[in-house]
């Protein structure tokens, strides 16, 4: 257990982190507005995602009643007792009804027919049979913070964004990963149940986990362009990629060549940079 006398508590939003007095792990206080904005965007994304899911749900759910109505008369045929075998029996003992179907062949229920025709899609939706009804369930979104440092952003997501699922925090620096795991424990059960920290190289991790995250957040020190290719591949269909660029001199367009090379944008005559992400 770390000696708390060596740390100071930094509170931002609903999260608290332990910062070492020697400032071993990078913490950018000026980015508080950026993190506030990211939380607002993430809340809106989750809300819109849920609205779109509920809007599409009735169209798919209408298929089940149609099947059940057509099969409503089927059990009546099975309940009719036969005193003697029908005349149109096969040599092997199997009997057929008037439509040429084997009577001992099991009939598929409405749920089985719908389940066989509809499978889970790649946007976090799954099938569930509760009380004999077919329902579609929207899973909470998974979030990847590719460059976590102290883990403050990931902790704020877990504590302040309602309806969020798992938050994976990455960093390739062991001291940062240790600090992130320490802060996860410091923030209690909610953080421990939703946030996990890994020592990994962000581009490699994202390339080896394609379409696994509904939201990918990039907040590097400088340009995010080197992470874009792998980040796009890690975002699931219908997901969201959030990028932050802190190199304002280049972003604003003061250095034209660096702006085109690093920030992938063009400089306009009025000295305003246009980002192409």
C-alpha positions as CSV (number, residue, x, y, z in Angstrom):
1,X,0.0,0.0,0.0
2,X,1.4,3.4,-1.0
3,X,2.2,6.0,1.6
4,X,-0.5,8.7,1.1
5,X,1.8,11.3,2.5
6,X,3.7,11.2,-0.7
7,X,0.6,12.1,-2.8
8,X,-1.8,15.0,-3.1
9,X,-5.4,14.5,-4.0
10,X,-6.6,16.2,-7.2
11,X,-10.4,16.3,-7.7
12,X,-12.0,16.9,-11.0
13,X,-15.6,16.4,-11.6
14,X,-16.7,13.4,-9.6
15,X,-13.3,11.7,-9.8
16,X,-10.3,12.0,-7.5
17,X,-6.8,11.0,-8.3
18,X,-3.6,10.6,-6.3
19,X,-0.8,12.7,-7.8
20,X,2.7,12.1,-6.6
21,X,4.5,15.2,-5.3
22,X,7.3,14.6,-7.7
23,X,4.8,14.6,-10.6
24,X,5.9,11.3,-12.0
25,X,2.8,11.0,-14.2
26,X,1.7,13.7,-16.6
27,X,-1.4,15.7,-15.6
28,X,-2.6,18.6,-17.7
29,X,-4.9,20.8,-15.6
30,X,-5.6,23.0,-18.6
31,X,-7.4,20.1,-20.3
32,X,-10.3,20.1,-17.8
33,X,-12.5,21.9,-20.4
34,X,-11.6,19.3,-23.0
35,X,-12.6,16.5,-20.6
36,X,-15.8,18.2,-19.7
37,X,-16.6,18.5,-23.4
38,X,-15.8,14.9,-24.1
39,X,-18.2,13.8,-21.3
40,X,-20.9,15.9,-22.8
41,X,-20.3,14.4,-26.3
42,X,-20.3,10.9,-24.8
43,X,-23.5,11.4,-23.0
44,X,-25.1,12.7,-26.2
45,X,-23.8,9.7,-28.2
46,X,-25.2,7.2,-25.7
47,X,-28.6,9.0,-25.7
48,X,-28.8,9.1,-29.5
49,X,-27.6,5.5,-29.8
50,X,-30.5,4.4,-27.5
51,X,-33.0,6.5,-29.4
52,X,-32.0,4.9,-32.7
53,X,-32.2,1.5,-31.2
54,X,-35.7,2.0,-29.8
55,X,-36.8,3.6,-33.1
56,X,-35.7,0.5,-35.1
57,X,-37.0,-2.0,-32.5
58,X,-40.8,-2.0,-33.3
59,X,-40.1,-2.8,-37.0
60,X,-38.2,-5.9,-36.1
61,X,-40.5,-6.9,-33.3
62,X,-43.6,-7.0,-35.6
63,X,-42.3,-10.2,-37.2
64,X,-42.9,-12.4,-34.1
65,X,-46.7,-11.9,-33.8
66,X,-47.2,-12.8,-37.5
67,X,-45.5,-16.1,-37.0
68,X,-47.3,-16.9,-33.8
69,X,-50.7,-16.2,-35.4
70,X,-50.0,-18.6,-38.3
71,X,-48.9,-21.3,-35.9
72,X,-51.8,-20.8,-33.5
73,X,-53.8,-23.6,-35.1
74,X,-50.9,-26.1,-35.1
75,X,-51.3,-27.5,-31.6
76,X,-54.9,-28.3,-32.3
77,X,-53.8,-30.8,-34.8
78,X,-51.4,-32.5,-32.4
79,X,-54.0,-32.7,-29.7
80,X,-56.5,-34.8,-31.8
81,X,-56.2,-38.5,-30.7
82,X,-56.1,-41.2,-33.3
83,X,-57.7,-44.5,-32.4
84,X,-55.9,-46.2,-35.2
85,X,-53.1,-45.3,-37.6
86,X,-54.1,-43.3,-40.7
87,X,-54.4,-45.1,-43.9
88,X,-51.6,-43.2,-45.6
89,X,-48.8,-44.7,-43.5
90,X,-45.4,-45.3,-44.9
91,X,-43.7,-48.7,-44.9
92,X,-41.3,-47.5,-42.2
93,X,-44.1,-46.6,-39.8
94,X,-44.0,-42.8,-40.3
95,X,-47.3,-41.2,-41.0
96,X,-48.1,-38.1,-43.1
97,X,-50.8,-35.5,-42.7
98,X,-52.8,-34.2,-45.6
99,X,-50.0,-31.8,-46.6
100,X,-47.4,-34.6,-46.9
101,X,-45.6,-33.7,-43.7
102,X,-44.6,-36.2,-41.1
103,X,-46.8,-36.0,-38.1
104,X,-44.0,-36.9,-35.7
105,X,-41.9,-34.1,-37.0
106,X,-41.6,-31.4,-34.4
107,X,-43.1,-28.0,-35.3
108,X,-40.9,-24.9,-34.7
109,X,-42.3,-22.4,-32.3
110,X,-42.5,-18.7,-33.2
111,X,-39.5,-17.9,-31.0
112,X,-37.4,-20.6,-32.7
113,X,-38.3,-19.3,-36.2
114,X,-37.5,-15.7,-35.3
115,X,-34.3,-16.7,-33.5
116,X,-33.1,-18.7,-36.5
117,X,-33.8,-15.8,-38.9
118,X,-32.3,-13.0,-36.8
119,X,-28.8,-13.0,-35.3
120,X,-26.9,-10.6,-33.2
121,X,-25.4,-7.6,-35.1
122,X,-22.1,-5.9,-34.5
123,X,-23.4,-2.8,-32.7
124,X,-23.8,-4.3,-29.2
125,X,-27.3,-5.8,-29.7
126,X,-28.1,-9.3,-28.5
127,X,-31.1,-11.6,-28.4
128,X,-32.8,-12.5,-25.2
129,X,-35.8,-14.7,-24.5
130,X,-37.6,-13.4,-21.4
131,X,-41.0,-14.7,-20.5
132,X,-41.2,-16.5,-23.8
133,X,-40.9,-13.2,-25.8
134,X,-38.2,-12.3,-28.2
135,X,-36.5,-9.0,-27.3
136,X,-33.5,-7.1,-28.4
137,X,-31.2,-5.8,-25.8
138,X,-28.7,-2.9,-26.3
139,X,-25.5,-3.5,-24.5
140,X,-23.7,-0.6,-22.8
141,X,-21.0,0.9,-25.0
142,X,-17.4,-0.1,-24.5
143,X,-14.9,2.8,-24.4
144,X,-11.2,2.8,-25.1
145,X,-8.9,5.5,-23.7
146,X,-5.8,4.8,-25.7
147,X,-3.4,7.2,-23.9
148,X,-4.6,7.2,-20.3
149,X,-1.6,8.5,-18.2
150,X,-3.1,8.9,-14.7
151,X,-6.5,7.5,-15.9
152,X,-8.4,10.6,-14.9
153,X,-10.4,10.8,-18.1
154,X,-11.4,7.1,-17.9
155,X,-12.4,7.5,-14.3
156,X,-14.6,10.5,-15.1
157,X,-16.3,8.6,-17.8
158,X,-17.1,5.7,-15.5
159,X,-18.4,8.0,-12.7
160,X,-20.1,10.7,-14.6
161,X,-21.6,9.1,-17.8
162,X,-24.8,7.2,-17.1
163,X,-25.2,4.0,-19.1
164,X,-21.5,3.5,-20.0
165,X,-20.1,0.0,-20.0
166,X,-16.5,-1.1,-19.7
167,X,-13.7,1.5,-20.0
168,X,-10.3,0.3,-21.0
169,X,-7.3,2.6,-20.2
170,X,-4.0,2.0,-22.0
171,X,-0.5,3.4,-21.6
172,X,2.9,2.2,-22.6
173,X,4.6,3.6,-19.5
174,X,4.7,1.4,-16.4
175,X,4.6,4.3,-14.0
176,X,1.4,5.6,-15.6
177,X,-0.2,2.2,-15.5
178,X,0.6,1.8,-11.8
179,X,-0.8,5.3,-11.2
180,X,-3.9,4.5,-13.1
181,X,-4.5,1.2,-11.2
182,X,-3.9,3.0,-7.9
183,X,-6.5,5.7,-8.9
184,X,-9.0,3.1,-9.9
185,X,-8.9,1.6,-6.4
186,X,-9.0,5.0,-4.8
187,X,-12.3,5.8,-6.6
188,X,-14.2,2.9,-5.2
189,X,-16.4,0.1,-6.4
190,X,-17.9,1.9,-9.4
191,X,-14.5,2.6,-10.9
192,X,-13.2,-0.9,-10.0
193,X,-16.2,-2.5,-11.8
194,X,-16.0,-0.5,-15.0
195,X,-12.4,0.6,-15.5
196,X,-9.4,-1.6,-16.3
197,X,-5.8,-0.5,-17.0
198,X,-3.4,-2.3,-19.4
199,X,0.3,-1.8,-20.2
200,X,0.2,-1.8,-24.0
201,X,1.3,0.1,-27.1
202,X,-1.9,1.9,-28.3
203,X,-1.5,1.4,-32.1
204,X,-0.7,-2.3,-31.7
205,X,-3.5,-2.9,-29.2
206,X,-6.1,-1.1,-31.5
207,X,-5.0,-3.1,-34.5
208,X,-5.3,-6.4,-32.7
209,X,-8.7,-5.5,-31.4
210,X,-10.7,-4.5,-34.5
211,X,-14.3,-3.3,-34.1
212,X,-14.3,-4.0,-30.4
213,X,-15.1,-0.6,-29.0
214,X,-18.1,1.7,-29.5
215,X,-16.0,4.7,-28.6
216,X,-12.3,5.3,-29.0
217,X,-10.7,8.4,-27.3
218,X,-7.4,9.8,-28.4
219,X,-5.7,12.5,-26.4
220,X,-2.0,12.4,-27.2
221,X,0.6,15.0,-26.4
222,X,0.8,16.6,-29.8
223,X,-0.7,15.3,-33.0
224,X,-3.1,12.4,-33.1
225,X,-2.5,11.6,-36.8
226,X,-0.1,8.7,-36.1
227,X,-2.9,6.9,-34.2
228,X,-5.8,7.5,-36.6
229,X,-5.3,4.5,-38.8
230,X,-5.3,2.0,-36.0
231,X,-8.0,3.9,-34.1
232,X,-10.5,3.8,-37.0
233,X,-10.1,0.0,-37.3
234,X,-10.8,-0.5,-33.6
235,X,-14.1,1.4,-33.7
236,X,-17.2,-0.8,-34.1
237,X,-19.8,0.0,-36.8
238,X,-21.9,2.9,-35.7
239,X,-19.3,3.9,-33.1
240,X,-17.5,7.2,-32.5
241,X,-13.9,8.3,-32.6
242,X,-12.9,11.3,-30.4
243,X,-9.6,13.1,-31.1
244,X,-7.8,15.9,-29.3
245,X,-4.8,17.8,-30.7
246,X,-2.8,19.9,-28.2
247,X,-0.2,21.3,-30.5
248,X,-1.9,24.6,-31.0
249,X,0.9,26.3,-32.9
250,X,0.7,23.7,-35.6
251,X,-3.1,23.3,-35.4
252,X,-3.7,27.1,-35.8
253,X,-1.6,27.0,-39.0
254,X,1.4,29.1,-37.9
255,X,3.7,26.5,-39.5
256,X,2.2,25.5,-42.8
257,X,4.4,22.5,-43.7
258,X,4.1,21.0,-40.2
259,X,0.3,21.6,-40.3
260,X,-0.1,19.6,-43.4
261,X,2.3,16.9,-42.3
262,X,1.3,16.5,-38.7
263,X,-2.3,17.7,-38.4
264,X,-3.5,16.7,-41.9
265,X,-5.1,20.0,-42.6
266,X,-4.8,23.0,-44.9
267,X,-4.2,26.6,-43.9
268,X,-6.7,29.2,-45.0
269,X,-5.8,32.8,-45.9
270,X,-7.4,34.1,-42.7
271,X,-5.0,31.9,-40.7
272,X,-7.6,29.4,-39.6
273,X,-6.7,25.8,-39.7
274,X,-9.1,23.2,-41.1
275,X,-8.7,19.8,-39.6
276,X,-9.3,16.7,-41.7
277,X,-9.7,13.8,-39.3
